[in-house]
Amino acid sequence: MSALKLEVKGLKKVFGETEVLHGISFTVESGKALGLLGRNGAGKTTLMKVITTLTNKTNGEFYLFDKDDSDLTETKRRIGCLIENPAFFENLTAYQNLKYYAIQKGIVDYSQIDKVLDLVKLSDSKNKKFKTFSLGMKQRLGIAFAMLDNPDFVILDEPINGLDPIGISELRETL
């Protein structure tokens, strides 16, 4: 039996009068992928924000790596995520942007930057400024950011957004 990475039990989120998450429950085992399908506004991104503690839950509970959601300070360091639009500096290169975030995350081995750029097929563009990137290249850099500190658990919100068919296929292989 695989170890559980994430367990969600009866998760609810209310914004004002609107209940966005209606008692969501599921588990994700180690080595497994989970895709969320639903219409725009169905609550997929909200669920991801709750799990990554970018927003608070209203009710329910979840466990990451067998730790409850009351204190995920250390556990959050094991998560890589890309939710909504990646935030990068327009006038910095791909490498410089990732180095900035590596410093923020306390990563001192900058060879990891080259590894994730290679992983998302951006090695040839590492010295190009972010403002010159296509939508697909920006998305790839966002995925590189999510993978930067070699996380144990990865959450990607619409990871194929802006990717061409070859890029989608490559991303599936990577994941």
C-alpha positions, 0 to 999 in steps of 0.5 A: 500500500502506498503512503498517503500524501494528502487526505481531505475530509469534508472541506468547505469554503464559503465566501460571503453567502456563497459556499464554493467547496461543499464538503470535499473529500478525497485522498492522494497516495504517494506516486499518484496524480489527481486531476480536478475537472470542473467548469470555470468557477467550480472551486478547483483553484479555491481548493488548491489555495486552501490546501496550500494555505493561501486561503483559509478553509471554512470547515473540514480538515486535511492532512499533508504527509500525516500532519493536520492542517492546524500547523503546516509551517514545515510541511509547506516547504515540501510542496511545490505549487503553481496557482493561477499566473506565475509572478516573475520580473519582466526585466529579469531572465528566466535564470535570474527569476528562478535565482531570485526565488531560490534565494527566497526559498533558501536554496544555495545549490544554484545548479538546481536552477539549470536542472529545472530549466532543463526539465521544462525544456527552457535551457536554451532560453535561460538568458532571455528576459521574461518579457520576451517569453510566449505564454507557453514559455511563461507557463513552463517557467512557472512549472520550473518554479514549482519544481525548484526545490525538488518538492515531495508534493506538487500542485499545478493549476491549469498546467497546460495553459498556453502550451502547444500540443508538443509541450502538453505531451512533454509535460505529461511525460515529465510529470 
